[in-house]
Amino acid sequence: MNRLAIFDCDGTLVDSGATIHRALEAAFKVHGLECPAPSVSRKVIGLSLNEAMSTLAPEYNPEALSKTYKEAFFTMRAGEQVEEPLFDGILPLLDALAAEGWQLAVATGKSDRGLKHCLESHGIHARFVSLQTADRHPSKPNPGMALAAIAEAGSSPEWSVVIGDTSFDMGMALAAGACAIGAAWGYHDLDELRDAGAHGVAERPSEVLGIARQWVEKAA
């Protein structure tokens, strides 16, 4: 059976929080709304865009806010103002997983276009055998993205791990029957990840592989 590591993107692979908040500020300003503080907005990163907007502005039209957010993000990208650096240790982690025969996938609230641009900008797009986005699936914690990645990679939940920085990622993993590995370097704190049911929490990328090994050893 193929071993599969499914990564969240924002807050797990890349540190995009500052860019996301700048786009949010621009979108909220167009609609005459006060943008929540970064400490608040970072808590919805990982949800699909409409779900995030519904959480941040529950009395406003989420579709309208989402449309304006996308426009702001495209403008920022055209002006080369989008910053989505890889977290330290991510490339060595991807290398280590691949060296042990793990297949790699992504499950993210990003769009297909946004994910492709992000991964290609870091030269890692070809490393992933499955890319699942909010364009084709319900928002996390619905298990749809994880289950689709597992099926596409020819794996099973018992041989799959989800690495993510939010309670939404942990919920998705648990609902899919996969191992939930919290990424404590991201946007939800350690207690939130544990409370959401994480099987293990990695404080840095180098700790992920050990947790993943323990999970698949149980299935062997």
C-alpha positions as CSV (number, residue, x, y, z in Angstrom):
1,M,0.0,0.0,0.0
2,N,1.3,3.5,-0.9
3,R,2.2,5.7,2.1
4,L,0.8,9.2,1.6
5,A,1.5,12.5,3.3
6,I,-1.1,15.2,2.6
7,F,0.0,18.7,3.4
8,D,-2.1,21.8,4.0
9,C,-0.6,24.8,2.2
10,D,-1.1,28.2,3.9
11,G,0.4,28.0,7.4
12,T,2.0,24.6,6.8
13,L,4.0,24.7,3.6
14,V,4.2,28.5,3.3
15,D,3.9,31.5,5.5
16,S,1.3,33.5,3.7
17,G,-0.5,35.1,6.6
18,A,0.7,38.6,6.1
19,T,-0.2,38.6,2.4
20,I,-3.6,37.2,3.1
21,H,-4.3,39.9,5.7
22,R,-3.3,42.7,3.3
23,A,-5.7,41.3,0.7
24,L,-8.4,41.1,3.4
25,E,-7.8,44.7,4.4
26,A,-8.2,45.8,0.8
27,A,-11.4,43.8,0.3
28,F,-13.1,44.9,3.6
29,K,-12.2,48.6,2.7
30,V,-14.0,48.4,-0.6
31,H,-17.2,47.3,1.2
32,G,-16.8,49.8,4.0
33,L,-16.1,47.2,6.7
34,E,-13.6,47.2,9.4
35,C,-11.1,44.4,8.8
36,P,-10.5,42.1,11.8
37,A,-7.0,42.2,13.3
38,P,-4.4,39.7,12.1
39,S,-4.8,37.7,15.3
40,V,-8.4,37.1,14.3
41,S,-8.1,36.7,10.6
42,R,-5.3,34.1,10.8
43,K,-7.7,31.8,12.7
44,V,-9.8,31.3,9.5
45,I,-6.9,30.6,7.2
46,G,-7.4,27.1,5.8
47,L,-11.2,27.4,5.4
48,S,-12.6,27.8,1.9
49,L,-12.9,31.5,1.0
50,N,-16.7,31.9,1.4
51,E,-16.5,30.0,4.8
52,A,-13.8,32.3,6.0
53,M,-15.7,35.4,5.0
54,S,-18.8,34.2,6.6
55,T,-16.9,33.7,9.9
56,L,-15.2,37.1,9.7
57,A,-18.3,39.1,8.6
58,P,-21.3,36.9,9.4
59,E,-23.8,39.7,8.6
60,Y,-22.3,40.5,5.2
61,N,-22.5,38.8,1.8
62,P,-19.7,36.3,1.7
63,E,-19.7,35.9,-2.1
64,A,-19.3,39.6,-2.6
65,L,-16.4,39.8,-0.1
66,S,-14.8,36.7,-1.6
67,K,-15.0,38.2,-5.1
68,T,-13.3,41.5,-3.9
69,Y,-10.7,39.5,-2.0
70,K,-9.8,37.6,-5.1
71,E,-9.5,40.8,-7.1
72,A,-7.3,42.3,-4.5
73,F,-5.1,39.2,-4.4
74,F,-4.7,39.2,-8.2
75,T,-3.8,42.9,-8.1
76,M,-1.1,42.2,-5.5
77,R,0.2,39.3,-7.5
78,A,0.4,41.4,-10.7
79,G,2.4,44.0,-8.6
80,E,4.7,41.2,-7.3
81,Q,3.5,42.0,-3.7
82,V,2.5,38.4,-2.8
83,E,4.9,36.9,-0.3
84,E,4.5,33.2,0.4
85,P,7.9,31.9,1.6
86,L,8.4,28.3,2.5
87,F,8.7,27.7,6.2
88,D,12.2,26.7,7.3
89,G,12.6,22.9,7.2
90,I,9.9,22.2,4.7
91,L,12.2,21.3,1.8
92,P,14.2,18.9,4.0
93,L,11.0,17.3,5.2
94,L,9.7,16.8,1.6
95,D,13.1,15.3,0.7
96,A,13.1,13.0,3.7
97,L,9.5,11.7,3.0
98,A,10.3,11.1,-0.6
99,A,13.5,9.3,0.3
100,E,11.5,6.8,2.4
101,G,9.0,6.3,-0.4
102,W,6.1,8.5,0.7
103,Q,3.9,10.0,-1.9
104,L,3.0,13.7,-1.4
105,A,-0.3,15.5,-1.8
106,V,-1.8,18.9,-0.9
107,A,-5.3,19.7,0.4
108,T,-5.9,23.4,0.7
109,G,-8.5,26.1,0.9
110,K,-6.6,27.8,-2.0
111,S,-7.9,27.8,-5.5
112,D,-6.4,25.6,-8.2
113,R,-4.8,28.7,-9.8
114,G,-3.4,30.0,-6.5
115,L,-2.0,26.7,-5.4
116,K,-0.3,26.1,-8.8
117,H,1.3,29.5,-8.7
118,C,2.5,29.1,-5.1
119,L,4.0,25.6,-5.7
120,E,5.6,26.5,-9.0
121,S,7.2,29.6,-7.5
122,H,9.1,27.4,-5.1
123,G,9.9,24.7,-7.7
124,I,8.0,22.0,-5.9
125,H,4.8,21.5,-7.9
126,A,6.0,18.3,-9.5
127,R,6.7,16.7,-6.1
128,F,3.0,16.2,-5.4
129,V,0.9,13.4,-6.9
130,S,-2.4,14.9,-5.9
131,L,-3.6,18.5,-5.5
132,Q,-7.0,19.1,-3.9
133,T,-8.4,22.6,-3.6
134,A,-11.5,24.5,-2.6
135,D,-12.4,24.8,-6.3
136,R,-13.6,21.2,-6.3
137,H,-14.5,20.3,-2.7
138,P,-16.4,21.5,0.4
139,S,-14.4,23.4,3.0
140,K,-12.4,21.7,5.7
141,P,-13.1,20.0,8.0
142,N,-15.2,18.1,5.5
143,P,-13.0,15.0,4.6
144,G,-13.6,15.3,0.8
145,M,-10.2,16.7,-0.1
146,A,-8.3,14.1,2.0
147,L,-10.4,11.2,0.7
148,A,-9.9,12.4,-2.9
149,A,-6.1,12.6,-2.4
150,I,-6.0,9.1,-0.8
151,A,-7.9,7.6,-3.7
152,E,-5.8,9.4,-6.4
153,A,-2.6,8.2,-4.8
154,G,-3.8,4.6,-4.4
155,S,-3.5,4.7,-0.7
156,S,-5.8,4.2,2.3
157,P,-6.6,6.2,5.4
158,E,-4.5,3.7,7.5
159,W,-1.5,4.5,5.4
160,S,-2.1,8.3,5.1
161,V,-1.2,11.3,7.3
162,V,-2.4,14.8,7.1
163,I,0.0,17.6,8.1
164,G,-1.7,20.9,8.9
165,D,-1.6,23.9,11.2
166,T,-5.3,24.3,12.0
167,S,-8.1,22.6,13.8
168,F,-9.8,22.4,10.4
169,D,-7.0,20.2,9.1
170,M,-7.2,18.0,12.2
171,G,-10.9,17.6,11.7
172,M,-10.5,16.7,8.1
173,A,-8.0,14.1,8.9
174,L,-10.0,12.5,11.6
175,A,-13.2,12.5,9.5
176,A,-11.2,10.7,6.7
177,G,-9.7,8.1,9.1
178,A,-6.2,9.4,8.5
179,C,-3.5,10.4,11.0
180,A,-3.8,14.1,12.1
181,I,-0.4,15.7,12.5
182,G,-0.5,19.2,13.9
183,A,2.0,21.7,12.5
184,A,2.7,24.0,15.5
185,W,4.7,26.5,13.4
186,G,1.5,27.7,11.7
187,Y,-1.6,29.8,12.6
188,H,-3.4,27.8,15.3
189,D,-1.6,27.2,18.6
190,L,-0.6,23.9,20.0
191,D,-3.5,23.6,22.4
192,E,-6.0,24.2,19.6
193,L,-4.4,21.4,17.6
194,R,-4.5,19.0,20.5
195,D,-8.0,19.9,21.4
196,A,-9.1,19.2,17.8
197,G,-7.8,15.6,18.1
198,A,-4.3,15.7,16.7
199,H,-2.6,12.3,17.0
200,G,0.6,14.1,17.3
201,V,1.9,17.7,17.1
202,A,5.2,18.6,15.5
203,E,6.8,21.8,16.8
204,R,9.1,21.9,13.7
205,P,9.0,20.1,10.3
206,S,11.8,17.8,11.3
207,E,9.5,16.1,13.8
208,V,6.8,15.1,11.3
209,L,8.4,12.0,9.8
210,G,8.8,10.3,13.2
211,I,5.0,10.8,13.9
212,A,4.2,9.6,10.4
213,R,6.3,6.5,10.8
214,Q,4.5,5.5,14.0
215,W,1.2,5.8,12.3
216,V,1.9,3.5,9.4
217,E,3.7,1.0,11.6
218,K,0.4,0.3,13.2
219,A,-1.1,-0.5,9.8
220,A,1.8,-2.7,8.7
